[in-house]
Amino acid sequence: MGRDPAALDEAGIARAAIESLAENASDGIVAPVLWGALFGLPGIIGYKAINTLDSMIGHRTIRHEAFGWTAARIDDFANFIPARLTSLLFMVLTTRPSNALSCMARDANRHRSINAGWPEAAIAGALGVRLSGPRIYHGNIADEPWLNEGARDPLAADIRQGLMLYVRAMVLLGGALAILAFA
């Protein structure tokens, strides 16, 4: 379910971009790397199959309720550790580690996703912005809680700061992987 872009102002666009960056760092990079490090190519293929199945049918619809629920729960399990690892990478590499840590501790479990809340809360604290909150999906308002409530709304410049933090985190992950490969 995507947000209605016509209903987004600068803060809404920046919020959506930063949230996507944080969640996709976990789902798209950290999780496949972790499962690959543990189980090789079969681990990566298995993870991507689980993640793709969740993307295709994991949304709650009447047609896919039972099957989609199962796909979503398996994906939750597969992303449990990677989401928390991603949040730790963001926390360690920010100039505001205590803000990232306190935001994760306070807000990560308030997110509708048991996993996406961790990297999103970490990056919200790291950047000093609020994320999530009320939004419009398909013409309906979803009253989601804020992550880092009380912080300022993000701006376009915060997307660049988020990208810089993401790059540092992925470089550290790659360096750790290289050390493991050659150790």
C-alpha positions as CSV (number, residue, x, y, z in Angstrom):
1,M,0.0,0.0,0.0
2,G,1.6,3.2,-1.1
3,R,1.0,6.7,0.1
4,D,-1.0,9.1,-2.1
5,P,1.8,11.4,-3.4
6,A,-0.7,14.2,-4.2
7,A,-1.4,14.5,-0.5
8,L,2.3,14.9,0.5
9,D,4.1,18.2,1.2
10,E,7.9,18.5,1.5
11,A,7.9,17.0,5.0
12,G,5.7,14.1,3.8
13,I,7.9,13.4,0.9
14,A,11.1,13.6,3.0
15,R,9.5,11.4,5.7
16,A,8.5,8.7,3.1
17,A,11.9,8.7,1.5
18,I,13.8,8.4,4.8
19,E,11.4,5.7,6.1
20,S,11.9,3.8,2.8
21,L,15.6,4.2,3.0
22,A,15.7,2.8,6.5
23,E,13.4,-0.1,6.0
24,N,15.0,-1.1,2.6
25,A,18.5,-0.9,4.1
26,S,17.4,-3.8,6.3
27,D,15.2,-5.7,3.9
28,G,17.2,-5.1,0.8
29,I,20.8,-5.2,2.0
30,V,21.4,-6.3,5.6
31,A,19.0,-9.3,5.6
32,P,20.3,-10.9,2.4
33,V,23.9,-10.3,3.6
34,L,23.2,-11.9,6.9
35,W,21.3,-14.9,5.5
36,G,24.1,-15.2,2.8
37,A,26.8,-15.1,5.5
38,L,25.0,-17.8,7.5
39,F,23.9,-20.1,4.6
40,G,25.6,-19.0,1.4
41,L,23.7,-18.6,-1.8
42,P,20.8,-20.8,-0.6
43,G,20.3,-18.4,2.3
44,I,20.1,-15.4,0.0
45,I,17.7,-17.2,-2.4
46,G,15.5,-18.4,0.5
47,Y,15.4,-15.0,2.1
48,K,14.6,-13.2,-1.2
49,A,11.8,-15.8,-1.9
50,I,10.3,-15.1,1.6
51,N,10.6,-11.3,1.2
52,T,9.1,-11.4,-2.3
53,L,6.2,-13.5,-1.3
54,D,5.5,-11.1,1.5
55,S,5.6,-8.2,-0.9
56,M,3.3,-9.9,-3.3
57,I,0.6,-11.3,-0.9
58,G,1.5,-10.2,2.6
59,H,-0.9,-7.3,2.5
60,R,-4.2,-7.9,4.3
61,T,-6.8,-8.4,1.6
62,I,-9.9,-10.6,1.8
63,R,-8.6,-12.7,-1.1
64,H,-5.2,-13.4,0.5
65,E,-6.0,-13.2,4.2
66,A,-4.9,-16.6,5.4
67,F,-2.1,-17.1,2.9
68,G,-0.9,-13.5,3.2
69,W,-0.8,-13.7,6.9
70,T,1.5,-16.7,6.8
71,A,3.8,-15.0,4.3
72,A,4.0,-11.9,6.4
73,R,4.8,-13.8,9.6
74,I,7.6,-15.8,7.9
75,D,9.0,-12.5,6.6
76,D,8.8,-11.0,10.1
77,F,10.8,-13.9,11.4
78,A,13.4,-13.7,8.6
79,N,13.8,-9.9,9.2
80,F,13.9,-9.9,13.0
81,I,17.6,-9.9,13.5
82,P,18.5,-7.9,10.4
83,A,16.2,-5.0,11.3
84,R,17.8,-4.7,14.7
85,L,21.3,-5.0,13.2
86,T,20.5,-2.2,10.8
87,S,19.3,0.0,13.6
88,L,22.6,-0.7,15.5
89,L,24.6,0.2,12.4
90,F,22.7,3.5,12.1
91,M,23.2,4.2,15.8
92,V,26.9,3.4,15.9
93,L,27.7,5.6,12.8
94,T,25.6,8.7,13.6
95,T,26.9,11.8,15.4
96,R,23.9,11.4,17.7
97,P,24.2,7.8,19.0
98,S,22.3,8.5,22.3
99,N,19.4,10.1,20.4
100,A,19.2,7.1,18.0
101,L,19.4,4.7,21.0
102,S,16.7,6.5,23.0
103,C,14.4,6.8,20.0
104,M,14.8,3.0,19.3
105,A,14.2,2.1,22.9
106,R,11.1,4.4,23.2
107,D,9.5,4.1,19.7
108,A,10.6,1.0,17.7
109,N,7.8,-1.2,19.2
110,R,5.2,1.5,18.5
111,H,5.5,1.0,14.8
112,R,2.9,-1.2,13.0
113,S,5.7,-3.5,11.8
114,I,7.7,-5.4,14.4
115,N,10.8,-5.0,12.3
116,A,10.5,-1.7,10.3
117,G,10.2,0.3,13.5
118,W,13.8,-0.4,14.5
119,P,15.7,1.1,11.6
120,E,13.1,3.8,11.2
121,A,13.3,4.8,14.8
122,A,17.1,4.7,14.7
123,I,17.4,6.9,11.7
124,A,14.7,9.3,13.1
125,G,16.8,9.7,16.3
126,A,20.0,9.9,14.3
127,L,18.7,12.7,12.1
128,G,16.8,14.5,14.8
129,V,13.5,14.3,12.8
130,R,10.1,12.7,13.4
131,L,8.9,9.9,11.1
132,S,5.8,7.9,10.6
133,G,2.7,9.6,12.0
134,P,-0.7,10.0,10.4
135,R,-0.7,9.5,6.6
136,I,-3.1,8.9,3.8
137,Y,-3.3,5.5,2.0
138,H,-5.8,5.1,-0.8
139,G,-7.9,8.1,0.4
140,N,-8.0,6.8,4.0
141,I,-6.2,8.3,7.0
142,A,-3.9,5.9,8.8
143,D,-3.4,7.2,12.3
144,E,0.1,5.9,12.9
145,P,2.1,6.9,16.0
146,W,5.1,9.3,15.5
147,L,8.6,8.0,15.8
148,N,10.7,10.6,17.6
149,E,7.6,12.6,18.4
150,G,8.4,16.2,19.3
151,A,11.3,16.4,16.8
152,R,11.0,18.6,13.8
153,D,9.6,17.5,10.5
154,P,12.2,16.3,8.0
155,L,13.2,18.4,5.0
156,A,14.7,17.5,1.6
157,A,18.2,18.1,3.1
158,D,17.5,15.4,5.7
159,I,17.2,12.9,2.9
160,R,20.8,13.6,1.9
161,Q,21.9,13.2,5.5
162,G,20.0,9.9,5.7
163,L,21.7,8.7,2.6
164,M,25.1,9.6,4.0
165,L,24.4,7.6,7.1
166,Y,23.1,4.7,5.0
167,V,26.3,4.7,2.9
168,R,28.5,4.7,6.1
169,A,26.4,1.8,7.5
170,M,26.7,-0.2,4.3
171,V,30.5,0.4,4.1
172,L,30.8,-0.9,7.6
173,L,28.7,-3.9,6.8
174,G,30.8,-4.6,3.7
175,G,34.0,-4.2,5.7
176,A,32.8,-6.6,8.3
177,L,31.8,-9.1,5.6
178,A,35.2,-8.8,4.0
179,I,36.9,-9.5,7.3
180,L,34.7,-12.5,7.8
181,A,35.5,-13.7,4.3
182,F,39.3,-13.4,4.7
183,A,39.5,-14.5,8.4
